[in-house]
Amino acid sequence: MMTMSGGVLSVLKLKSINDLKKIDFGTSVPKHSLLLLYWFANTVDLDSNNVIWLTFNPNLEDYGSHYYGNYEGMLNPLPEGYRYYTVGNLYEDTTEELPSYVRNPPREYRGRNMDRIIFRVQEQKARQTALQRIDQVYITQHYEHQGTYNPNYTYQITANLLRQIREFSVGGNQLLHLRNHFGSNANDLDLRHIRNIWGDLACLGLLLFIVIQEKYSSIQQTGKQQPKQKTRAENNKQENNKQENNKQPDNSNRPDNGNRPEITRRVENNNRPENPRRVENSISYGGASLDAPQNPSEPSEPLVDNPELFSCLFCFALICFVFYILTAF
């Protein structure tokens, strides 16, 4: 992965095996890249100062290596006295061939001859046979039909990562030590399976297991746990809703609609004295009380509904009666 910063190309550095786990091997990056990188880490020399020394001659095309001109500008321009080389083409005719686990790996790790390693070498002028110093290493992808490299899937490999990979070059009897040292979750059954598949290269098989299979198995386990967590959350939500519903008053304890206060006019009408005539006219049919038909000529309500008006009329009638008595006698 490359970015531009201040006019200088910046490539993502992989400093440890944990960084290797972040790469999408098998999807965007061929798994075969790990086999090629394993071979390279165990072919070059690495001293105690983390200086990488070249042990083969790319000018003679050892292992199919050759000069890389960086014509597309994928990497930064070379300083004086440095050269880029590339290695990894499985179809190059050379006297020094890549090992069989790189040329003919198990089917799961076969690629399409796309993965490459590019390394930058500081040229030595003193002796031609002297070891040359490597100061930069990259893994990348090459498109044969285009003759170009893919900058989006180009990563720089540090000396520390090469040193960690070299630890997997020991015999198969060190699987338990490597598993514990790198915190792998491979169980005894996994280790037995790795030995059966890879034989003397069981440590390489463990490296592939740690970088690729452990990563995808953890992703699958996480994906399987997601629905369980969601279901548990939904269950908790339903349980909380049940508790809230239990706290709400029961519908049976709600006040009856008949007890609700009515509007003022209806209350006043309920307080009026009942019409005795209407009560007397009430007839019972089979235990059910029904109102008998009233005489249309008779008013169903009192003629005077206002007490003050009734008092005035009564007083007026009384005065008229007294006046009549006085004039009569």
Short mmCIF file of the C-alpha atoms (twelve columns), coordinates in Angstrom:
data_MODEL
# 
_entry.id   MODEL 
# 
loop_
_atom_site.group_PDB 
_atom_site.id 
_atom_site.type_symbol 
_atom_site.label_atom_id 
_atom_site.label_alt_id 
_atom_site.label_comp_id 
_atom_site.label_asym_id 
_atom_site.label_seq_id 
_atom_site.Cartn_x 
_atom_site.Cartn_y 
_atom_site.Cartn_z 
_atom_site.pdbx_PDB_model_num 
ATOM 1   C CA . MET A 1   0.000    0.000   0.000   1 
ATOM 2   C CA . MET A 2   1.571    3.242   -1.158  1 
ATOM 3   C CA . THR A 3   0.916    6.903   -0.373  1 
ATOM 4   C CA . MET A 4   2.526    10.168  -1.476  1 
ATOM 5   C CA . SER A 5   3.978    12.438  1.208   1 
ATOM 6   C CA . GLY A 6   5.967    15.556  0.322   1 
ATOM 7   C CA . GLY A 7   6.697    14.266  -3.159  1 
ATOM 8   C CA . VAL A 8   8.138    10.986  -1.777  1 
ATOM 9   C CA . LEU A 9   6.381    7.662   -2.123  1 
ATOM 10  C CA . SER A 10  5.579    6.053   1.220   1 
ATOM 11  C CA . VAL A 11  5.024    2.291   1.330   1 
ATOM 12  C CA . LEU A 12  3.333    0.511   4.219   1 
ATOM 13  C CA . LYS A 13  5.988    -1.252  6.294   1 
ATOM 14  C CA . LEU A 14  5.405    -4.710  7.717   1 
ATOM 15  C CA . LYS A 15  7.507    -4.986  10.853  1 
ATOM 16  C CA . SER A 16  6.291    -8.225  12.408  1 
ATOM 17  C CA . ILE A 17  4.219    -11.346 11.818  1 
ATOM 18  C CA . ASN A 18  1.299    -9.552  13.442  1 
ATOM 19  C CA . ASP A 19  1.553    -6.993  10.630  1 
ATOM 20  C CA . LEU A 20  1.499    -9.839  8.110   1 
ATOM 21  C CA . LYS A 21  -1.844   -10.920 9.538   1 
ATOM 22  C CA . LYS A 22  -3.335   -7.589  8.446   1 
ATOM 23  C CA . ILE A 23  -2.699   -8.369  4.770   1 
ATOM 24  C CA . ASP A 24  -5.534   -10.024 2.844   1 
ATOM 25  C CA . PHE A 25  -3.634   -13.089 1.686   1 
ATOM 26  C CA . GLY A 26  -5.836   -15.172 -0.537  1 
ATOM 27  C CA . THR A 27  -7.981   -12.252 -1.724  1 
ATOM 28  C CA . SER A 28  -6.021   -9.181  -2.788  1 
ATOM 29  C CA . VAL A 29  -2.564   -10.713 -2.221  1 
ATOM 30  C CA . PRO A 30  -1.628   -14.250 -3.364  1 
ATOM 31  C CA . LYS A 31  -0.908   -16.751 -0.602  1 
ATOM 32  C CA . HIS A 32  2.095    -17.817 -2.636  1 
ATOM 33  C CA . SER A 33  3.743    -14.522 -1.614  1 
ATOM 34  C CA . LEU A 34  4.362    -16.003 1.835   1 
ATOM 35  C CA . LEU A 35  6.202    -18.984 0.364   1 
ATOM 36  C CA . LEU A 36  8.416    -16.702 -1.711  1 
ATOM 37  C CA . LEU A 37  9.051    -14.447 1.276   1 
ATOM 38  C CA . TYR A 38  9.903    -17.459 3.455   1 
ATOM 39  C CA . TRP A 39  12.472   -18.588 0.876   1 
ATOM 40  C CA . PHE A 40  13.988   -15.100 0.626   1 
ATOM 41  C CA . ALA A 41  14.248   -14.668 4.408   1 
ATOM 42  C CA . ASN A 42  16.130   -17.961 4.723   1 
ATOM 43  C CA . THR A 43  18.361   -17.334 1.698   1 
ATOM 44  C CA . VAL A 44  19.844   -13.924 2.530   1 
ATOM 45  C CA . ASP A 45  22.111   -13.313 5.529   1 
ATOM 46  C CA . LEU A 46  21.011   -11.208 8.461   1 
ATOM 47  C CA . ASP A 47  23.615   -10.055 10.987  1 
ATOM 48  C CA . SER A 48  23.184   -8.979  14.590  1 
ATOM 49  C CA . ASN A 49  22.765   -5.359  13.513  1 
ATOM 50  C CA . ASN A 50  19.777   -6.246  11.303  1 
ATOM 51  C CA . VAL A 51  21.803   -5.646  8.160   1 
ATOM 52  C CA . ILE A 52  20.664   -7.797  5.221   1 
ATOM 53  C CA . TRP A 53  23.362   -9.258  2.978   1 
ATOM 54  C CA . LEU A 54  22.764   -10.668 -0.488  1 
ATOM 55  C CA . THR A 55  24.023   -14.254 -0.951  1 
ATOM 56  C CA . PHE A 56  23.349   -14.743 -4.673  1 
ATOM 57  C CA . ASN A 57  24.198   -12.810 -7.810  1 
ATOM 58  C CA . PRO A 58  21.208   -11.155 -9.495  1 
ATOM 59  C CA . ASN A 59  23.456   -9.967  -12.319 1 
ATOM 60  C CA . LEU A 60  23.867   -13.638 -13.237 1 
ATOM 61  C CA . GLU A 61  20.112   -14.126 -12.859 1 
ATOM 62  C CA . ASP A 62  20.435   -16.572 -9.968  1 
ATOM 63  C CA . TYR A 63  16.966   -17.945 -9.026  1 
ATOM 64  C CA . GLY A 64  15.597   -16.015 -12.001 1 
ATOM 65  C CA . SER A 65  16.456   -12.655 -10.445 1 
ATOM 66  C CA . HIS A 66  17.229   -9.692  -12.700 1 
ATOM 67  C CA . TYR A 67  17.549   -5.934  -12.825 1 
ATOM 68  C CA . TYR A 68  14.437   -3.821  -12.216 1 
ATOM 69  C CA . GLY A 69  14.425   -0.355  -13.750 1 
ATOM 70  C CA . ASN A 70  11.476   1.162   -11.816 1 
ATOM 71  C CA . TYR A 71  10.326   2.691   -15.107 1 
ATOM 72  C CA . GLU A 72  6.761    3.210   -13.893 1 
ATOM 73  C CA . GLY A 73  8.058    5.134   -10.854 1 
ATOM 74  C CA . MET A 74  6.420    2.777   -8.376  1 
ATOM 75  C CA . LEU A 75  9.350    3.126   -5.958  1 
ATOM 76  C CA . ASN A 76  11.411   6.153   -5.049  1 
ATOM 77  C CA . PRO A 77  14.283   7.145   -7.364  1 
ATOM 78  C CA . LEU A 78  17.548   5.373   -6.671  1 
ATOM 79  C CA . PRO A 79  20.380   7.152   -4.918  1 
ATOM 80  C CA . GLU A 80  23.783   6.929   -6.543  1 
ATOM 81  C CA . GLY A 81  25.372   3.517   -6.172  1 
ATOM 82  C CA . TYR A 82  22.112   1.550   -5.708  1 
ATOM 83  C CA . ARG A 83  20.122   -0.763  -7.971  1 
ATOM 84  C CA . TYR A 84  16.742   -2.467  -7.804  1 
ATOM 85  C CA . TYR A 85  16.388   -6.187  -8.530  1 
ATOM 86  C CA . THR A 86  13.376   -8.477  -8.666  1 
ATOM 87  C CA . VAL A 87  12.947   -12.209 -8.092  1 
ATOM 88  C CA . GLY A 88  10.037   -14.656 -8.078  1 
ATOM 89  C CA . ASN A 89  9.261    -15.485 -11.703 1 
ATOM 90  C CA . LEU A 90  8.666    -19.234 -11.698 1 
ATOM 91  C CA . TYR A 91  9.174    -19.580 -15.452 1 
ATOM 92  C CA . GLU A 92  12.695   -18.180 -15.709 1 
ATOM 93  C CA . ASP A 93  15.311   -20.593 -17.049 1 
ATOM 94  C CA . THR A 94  18.209   -20.545 -14.618 1 
ATOM 95  C CA . THR A 95  20.797   -22.854 -13.165 1 
ATOM 96  C CA . GLU A 96  19.827   -21.868 -9.619  1 
ATOM 97  C CA . GLU A 97  16.190   -22.806 -9.284  1 
ATOM 98  C CA . LEU A 98  13.789   -21.863 -6.564  1 
ATOM 99  C CA . PRO A 99  13.014   -24.741 -4.155  1 
ATOM 100 C CA . SER A 100 10.161   -27.118 -4.861  1 
ATOM 101 C CA . TYR A 101 7.898    -25.723 -2.114  1 
ATOM 102 C CA . VAL A 102 7.968    -22.428 -4.043  1 
ATOM 103 C CA . ARG A 103 7.668    -23.911 -7.538  1 
ATOM 104 C CA . ASN A 104 5.185    -26.695 -6.700  1 
ATOM 105 C CA . PRO A 105 3.428    -25.921 -3.420  1 
ATOM 106 C CA . PRO A 106 0.190    -27.538 -2.209  1 
ATOM 107 C CA . ARG A 107 -2.750   -26.541 -4.382  1 
ATOM 108 C CA . GLU A 108 -4.125   -24.146 -1.788  1 
ATOM 109 C CA . TYR A 109 -0.965   -22.019 -2.015  1 
ATOM 110 C CA . ARG A 110 -0.436   -22.026 -5.759  1 
ATOM 111 C CA . GLY A 111 -0.611   -18.653 -7.417  1 
ATOM 112 C CA . ARG A 112 -0.647   -17.303 -10.948 1 
ATOM 113 C CA . ASN A 113 3.036    -16.392 -11.012 1 
ATOM 114 C CA . MET A 114 2.151    -12.818 -10.017 1 
ATOM 115 C CA . ASP A 115 3.962    -12.379 -6.698  1 
ATOM 116 C CA . ARG A 116 7.438    -10.866 -6.736  1 
ATOM 117 C CA . ILE A 117 10.091   -9.609  -4.346  1 
ATOM 118 C CA . ILE A 118 11.918   -6.388  -5.185  1 
ATOM 119 C CA . PHE A 119 15.084   -5.553  -3.243  1 
ATOM 120 C CA . ARG A 120 17.438   -2.601  -3.376  1 
ATOM 121 C CA . VAL A 121 21.167   -3.329  -3.331  1 
ATOM 122 C CA . GLN A 122 24.086   -1.086  -2.591  1 
ATOM 123 C CA . GLU A 123 26.739   -1.857  -5.169  1 
ATOM 124 C CA . GLN A 124 30.207   -2.837  -3.977  1 
ATOM 125 C CA . LYS A 125 33.115   -1.537  -6.011  1 
ATOM 126 C CA . ALA A 126 35.918   -3.262  -4.124  1 
ATOM 127 C CA . ARG A 127 35.475   -6.926  -4.977  1 
ATOM 128 C CA . GLN A 128 32.964   -8.464  -7.322  1 
ATOM 129 C CA . THR A 129 32.579   -11.568 -5.125  1 
ATOM 130 C CA . ALA A 130 31.959   -9.577  -1.942  1 
ATOM 131 C CA . LEU A 131 28.526   -9.694  -0.352  1 
ATOM 132 C CA . GLN A 132 26.264   -6.833  -1.297  1 
ATOM 133 C CA . ARG A 133 24.139   -5.022  1.227   1 
ATOM 134 C CA . ILE A 134 20.349   -4.945  0.855   1 
ATOM 135 C CA . ASP A 135 18.726   -1.917  2.446   1 
ATOM 136 C CA . GLN A 136 15.111   -2.293  1.185   1 
ATOM 137 C CA . VAL A 137 12.865   -5.309  0.516   1 
ATOM 138 C CA . TYR A 138 9.335    -5.265  -0.942  1 
ATOM 139 C CA . ILE A 139 6.663    -7.803  -1.795  1 
ATOM 140 C CA . THR A 140 4.528    -6.834  -4.776  1 
ATOM 141 C CA . GLN A 141 2.512    -8.157  -7.707  1 
ATOM 142 C CA . HIS A 142 3.507    -8.234  -11.356 1 
ATOM 143 C CA . TYR A 143 1.141    -8.193  -14.341 1 
ATOM 144 C CA . GLU A 144 2.859    -10.201 -17.033 1 
ATOM 145 C CA . HIS A 145 0.641    -9.050  -19.910 1 
ATOM 146 C CA . GLN A 146 1.194    -5.403  -18.959 1 
ATOM 147 C CA . GLY A 147 4.783    -5.666  -17.790 1 
ATOM 148 C CA . THR A 148 4.006    -3.492  -14.754 1 
ATOM 149 C CA . TYR A 149 3.763    -3.835  -10.989 1 
ATOM 150 C CA . ASN A 150 0.789    -3.016  -8.771  1 
ATOM 151 C CA . PRO A 151 1.617    -0.190  -6.317  1 
ATOM 152 C CA . ASN A 152 -1.625   -0.726  -4.381  1 
ATOM 153 C CA . TYR A 153 -0.439   -4.108  -3.136  1 
ATOM 154 C CA . THR A 154 3.217    -3.338  -2.568  1 
ATOM 155 C CA . TYR A 155 4.543    -3.607  0.999   1 
ATOM 156 C CA . GLN A 156 7.972    -2.998  2.477   1 
ATOM 157 C CA . ILE A 157 9.462    -5.836  4.549   1 
ATOM 158 C CA . THR A 158 11.685   -4.840  7.449   1 
ATOM 159 C CA . ALA A 159 14.724   -6.733  8.735   1 
ATOM 160 C CA . ASN A 160 12.877   -7.504  11.966  1 
ATOM 161 C CA . LEU A 161 10.100   -9.298  10.068  1 
ATOM 162 C CA . LEU A 162 12.677   -11.287 8.090   1 
ATOM 163 C CA . ARG A 163 14.291   -12.312 11.383  1 
ATOM 164 C CA . GLN A 164 10.957   -13.529 12.778  1 
ATOM 165 C CA . ILE A 165 10.285   -15.533 9.615   1 
ATOM 166 C CA . ARG A 166 13.736   -17.133 9.881   1 
ATOM 167 C CA . GLU A 167 12.742   -18.564 13.271  1 
ATOM 168 C CA . PHE A 168 10.384   -20.930 11.398  1 
ATOM 169 C CA . SER A 169 13.274   -22.516 9.538   1 
ATOM 170 C CA . VAL A 170 14.044   -24.940 12.405  1 
ATOM 171 C CA . GLY A 171 12.976   -28.568 12.454  1 
ATOM 172 C CA . GLY A 172 9.461    -29.809 12.991  1 
ATOM 173 C CA . ASN A 173 10.223   -30.753 16.597  1 
ATOM 174 C CA . GLN A 174 10.090   -27.035 17.452  1 
ATOM 175 C CA . LEU A 175 6.407    -26.580 16.610  1 
ATOM 176 C CA . LEU A 176 5.311    -26.397 20.225  1 
ATOM 177 C CA . HIS A 177 7.956    -23.802 21.007  1 
ATOM 178 C CA . LEU A 178 7.021    -21.663 18.005  1 
ATOM 179 C CA . ARG A 179 3.305    -21.991 18.712  1 
ATOM 180 C CA . ASN A 180 3.776    -20.763 22.283  1 
ATOM 181 C CA . HIS A 181 6.335    -18.119 21.355  1 
ATOM 182 C CA . PHE A 182 4.095    -16.458 18.770  1 
ATOM 183 C CA . GLY A 183 0.860    -16.977 20.723  1 
ATOM 184 C CA . SER A 184 -0.763   -19.261 18.179  1 
ATOM 185 C CA . ASN A 185 -4.087   -20.918 19.002  1 
ATOM 186 C CA . ALA A 186 -3.169   -24.055 17.050  1 
ATOM 187 C CA . ASN A 187 -4.118   -27.131 19.088  1 
ATOM 188 C CA . ASP A 188 -2.431   -30.540 19.038  1 
ATOM 189 C CA . LEU A 189 -4.737   -31.751 16.282  1 
ATOM 190 C CA . ASP A 190 -3.785   -28.740 14.141  1 
ATOM 191 C CA . LEU A 191 -0.083   -29.406 14.697  1 
ATOM 192 C CA . ARG A 192 -0.522   -33.062 13.743  1 
ATOM 193 C CA . HIS A 193 -2.310   -32.025 10.562  1 
ATOM 194 C CA . ILE A 194 0.469    -29.530 9.727   1 
ATOM 195 C CA . ARG A 195 3.113    -32.251 10.152  1 
ATOM 196 C CA . ASN A 196 1.195    -34.592 7.858   1 
ATOM 197 C CA . ILE A 197 0.881    -31.954 5.117   1 
ATOM 198 C CA . TRP A 198 4.287    -30.288 5.258   1 
ATOM 199 C CA . GLY A 199 6.593    -32.963 6.670   1 
ATOM 200 C CA . ASP A 200 10.092   -31.484 7.146   1 
ATOM 201 C CA . LEU A 201 8.662    -28.042 6.396   1 
ATOM 202 C CA . ALA A 202 6.149    -28.242 9.243   1 
ATOM 203 C CA . CYS A 203 7.411    -24.950 10.664  1 
ATOM 204 C CA . LEU A 204 6.602    -23.270 7.350   1 
ATOM 205 C CA . GLY A 205 3.136    -24.812 7.566   1 
ATOM 206 C CA . LEU A 206 2.757    -23.361 11.080  1 
ATOM 207 C CA . LEU A 207 3.765    -19.928 9.776   1 
ATOM 208 C CA . LEU A 208 1.091    -20.128 7.096   1 
ATOM 209 C CA . PHE A 209 -1.432   -21.321 9.677   1 
ATOM 210 C CA . ILE A 210 -0.669   -18.354 11.962  1 
ATOM 211 C CA . VAL A 211 -0.756   -15.712 9.225   1 
ATOM 212 C CA . ILE A 212 -3.676   -16.988 7.123   1 
ATOM 213 C CA . GLN A 213 -5.837   -19.658 8.742   1 
ATOM 214 C CA . GLU A 214 -5.894   -18.193 12.252  1 
ATOM 215 C CA . LYS A 215 -6.903   -14.826 10.849  1 
ATOM 216 C CA . TYR A 216 -9.833   -16.146 8.813   1 
ATOM 217 C CA . SER A 217 -10.927  -18.584 11.496  1 
ATOM 218 C CA . SER A 218 -11.112  -15.724 14.013  1 
ATOM 219 C CA . ILE A 219 -13.133  -13.670 11.518  1 
ATOM 220 C CA . GLN A 220 -15.546  -16.567 10.990  1 
ATOM 221 C CA . GLN A 221 -15.927  -17.083 14.732  1 
ATOM 222 C CA . THR A 222 -16.610  -13.382 15.163  1 
ATOM 223 C CA . GLY A 223 -19.203  -13.527 12.389  1 
ATOM 224 C CA . LYS A 224 -20.879  -16.517 14.047  1 
ATOM 225 C CA . GLN A 225 -20.985  -14.763 17.392  1 
ATOM 226 C CA . GLN A 226 -22.605  -11.645 15.977  1 
ATOM 227 C CA . PRO A 227 -26.118  -13.163 15.615  1 
ATOM 228 C CA . LYS A 228 -25.867  -14.629 19.127  1 
ATOM 229 C CA . GLN A 229 -25.003  -11.263 20.575  1 
ATOM 230 C CA . LYS A 230 -27.825  -9.659  18.641  1 
ATOM 231 C CA . THR A 231 -30.316  -12.268 19.823  1 
ATOM 232 C CA . ARG A 232 -29.168  -11.806 23.389  1 
ATOM 233 C CA . ALA A 233 -29.620  -8.065  23.080  1 
ATOM 234 C CA . GLU A 234 -33.092  -8.531  21.668  1 
ATOM 235 C CA . ASN A 235 -33.960  -10.893 24.491  1 
ATOM 236 C CA . ASN A 236 -32.773  -8.352  27.042  1 
ATOM 237 C CA . LYS A 237 -34.860  -5.701  25.327  1 
ATOM 238 C CA . GLN A 238 -37.937  -7.924  25.423  1 
ATOM 239 C CA . GLU A 239 -37.314  -8.713  29.081  1 
ATOM 240 C CA . ASN A 240 -37.060  -5.005  29.889  1 
ATOM 241 C CA . ASN A 241 -40.301  -4.364  28.017  1 
ATOM 242 C CA . LYS A 242 -41.991  -7.070  30.055  1 
ATOM 243 C CA . GLN A 243 -40.795  -5.515  33.284  1 
ATOM 244 C CA . GLU A 244 -42.028  -2.088  32.193  1 
ATOM 245 C CA . ASN A 245 -45.399  -3.541  31.249  1 
ATOM 246 C CA . ASN A 246 -45.677  -5.202  34.657  1 
ATOM 247 C CA . LYS A 247 -45.084  -1.848  36.329  1 
ATOM 248 C CA . GLN A 248 -47.980  -0.235  34.457  1 
ATOM 249 C CA . PRO A 249 -51.423  -0.241  36.248  1 
ATOM 250 C CA . ASP A 250 -53.721  -3.083  35.255  1 
ATOM 251 C CA . ASN A 251 -56.614  -2.217  32.995  1 
ATOM 252 C CA . SER A 252 -59.015  -3.749  35.533  1 
ATOM 253 C CA . ASN A 253 -58.027  -1.082  38.078  1 
ATOM 254 C CA . ARG A 254 -58.769  1.757   35.746  1 
ATOM 255 C CA . PRO A 255 -61.778  3.909   36.816  1 
ATOM 256 C CA . ASP A 256 -64.985  3.107   35.022  1 
ATOM 257 C CA . ASN A 257 -66.006  5.505   32.316  1 
ATOM 258 C CA . GLY A 258 -69.279  6.084   34.186  1 
ATOM 259 C CA . ASN A 259 -67.366  7.630   37.093  1 
ATOM 260 C CA . ARG A 260 -65.659  10.204  34.949  1 
ATOM 261 C CA . PRO A 261 -66.933  13.739  35.622  1 
ATOM 262 C CA . GLU A 262 -69.283  15.032  32.975  1 
ATOM 263 C CA . ILE A 263 -69.616  18.534  31.663  1 
ATOM 264 C CA . THR A 264 -71.219  21.161  33.912  1 
ATOM 265 C CA . ARG A 265 -74.555  21.291  32.120  1 
ATOM 266 C CA . ARG A 266 -74.979  17.539  32.395  1 
ATOM 267 C CA . VAL A 267 -74.189  17.655  36.120  1 
ATOM 268 C CA . GLU A 268 -76.827  20.360  36.668  1 
ATOM 269 C CA . ASN A 269 -79.429  18.308  34.842  1 
ATOM 270 C CA . ASN A 270 -78.645  15.285  36.983  1 
ATOM 271 C CA . ASN A 271 -79.275  17.389  40.123  1 
ATOM 272 C CA . ARG A 272 -82.747  18.457  39.001  1 
ATOM 273 C CA . PRO A 273 -85.664  16.886  40.874  1 
ATOM 274 C CA . GLU A 274 -87.040  13.928  39.037  1 
ATOM 275 C CA . ASN A 275 -90.407  14.346  37.411  1 
ATOM 276 C CA . PRO A 276 -92.879  12.464  39.679  1 
ATOM 277 C CA . ARG A 277 -95.265  11.979  36.838  1 
ATOM 278 C CA . ARG A 278 -92.516  10.326  34.854  1 
ATOM 279 C CA . VAL A 279 -91.759  8.025   37.747  1 
ATOM 280 C CA . GLU A 280 -95.395  7.097   38.155  1 
ATOM 281 C CA . ASN A 281 -95.669  6.302   34.468  1 
ATOM 282 C CA . SER A 282 -92.801  3.819   34.696  1 
ATOM 283 C CA . ILE A 283 -94.035  0.314   33.816  1 
ATOM 284 C CA . SER A 284 -92.260  -2.958  34.465  1 
ATOM 285 C CA . TYR A 285 -92.134  -5.617  31.742  1 
ATOM 286 C CA . GLY A 286 -90.617  -8.947  32.817  1 
ATOM 287 C CA . GLY A 287 -88.451  -7.369  35.491  1 
ATOM 288 C CA . ALA A 288 -87.215  -4.679  33.148  1 
ATOM 289 C CA . SER A 289 -88.356  -1.132  33.825  1 
ATOM 290 C CA . LEU A 290 -89.568  0.804   30.834  1 
ATOM 291 C CA . ASP A 291 -91.098  4.252   30.603  1 
ATOM 292 C CA . ALA A 292 -94.782  4.182   29.648  1 
ATOM 293 C CA . PRO A 293 -95.805  6.428   26.812  1 
ATOM 294 C CA . GLN A 294 -96.615  9.876   28.005  1 
ATOM 295 C CA . ASN A 295 -99.601  11.958  27.032  1 
ATOM 296 C CA . PRO A 296 -98.473  14.280  24.280  1 
ATOM 297 C CA . SER A 297 -100.575 17.046  25.790  1 
ATOM 298 C CA . GLU A 298 -98.765  16.852  29.057  1 
ATOM 299 C CA . PRO A 299 -95.405  18.513  29.260  1 
ATOM 300 C CA . SER A 300 -92.573  16.229  30.039  1 
ATOM 301 C CA . GLU A 301 -90.710  18.892  31.926  1 
ATOM 302 C CA . PRO A 302 -91.798  21.595  34.491  1 
ATOM 303 C CA . LEU A 303 -93.129  24.751  32.918  1 
ATOM 304 C CA . VAL A 304 -90.823  26.915  34.949  1 
ATOM 305 C CA . ASP A 305 -87.299  25.751  35.231  1 
ATOM 306 C CA . ASN A 306 -85.846  28.949  36.789  1 
ATOM 307 C CA . PRO A 307 -86.465  29.298  40.590  1 
ATOM 308 C CA . GLU A 308 -86.152  33.102  40.528  1 
ATOM 309 C CA . LEU A 309 -88.739  33.416  37.772  1 
ATOM 310 C CA . PHE A 310 -91.014  31.075  39.669  1 
ATOM 311 C CA . SER A 311 -90.777  33.309  42.784  1 
ATOM 312 C CA . CYS A 312 -91.674  36.429  40.812  1 
ATOM 313 C CA . LEU A 313 -94.685  34.754  39.249  1 
ATOM 314 C CA . PHE A 314 -95.838  33.471  42.619  1 
ATOM 315 C CA . CYS A 315 -95.594  36.946  44.162  1 
ATOM 316 C CA . PHE A 316 -97.472  38.487  41.224  1 
ATOM 317 C CA . ALA A 317 -100.229 35.900  41.544  1 
ATOM 318 C CA . LEU A 318 -100.481 36.511  45.291  1 
ATOM 319 C CA . ILE A 319 -100.806 40.292  44.777  1 
ATOM 320 C CA . CYS A 320 -103.505 39.757  42.187  1 
ATOM 321 C CA . PHE A 321 -105.397 37.463  44.558  1 
ATOM 322 C CA . VAL A 322 -105.211 39.992  47.424  1 
ATOM 323 C CA . PHE A 323 -106.376 42.788  45.102  1 
ATOM 324 C CA . TYR A 324 -109.292 40.660  43.986  1 
ATOM 325 C CA . ILE A 325 -110.381 40.025  47.572  1 
ATOM 326 C CA . LEU A 326 -110.178 43.674  48.479  1 
ATOM 327 C CA . THR A 327 -112.213 44.837  45.459  1 
ATOM 328 C CA . ALA A 328 -114.801 42.115  45.942  1 
ATOM 329 C CA . PHE A 329 -115.652 43.261  49.446  1 
# 
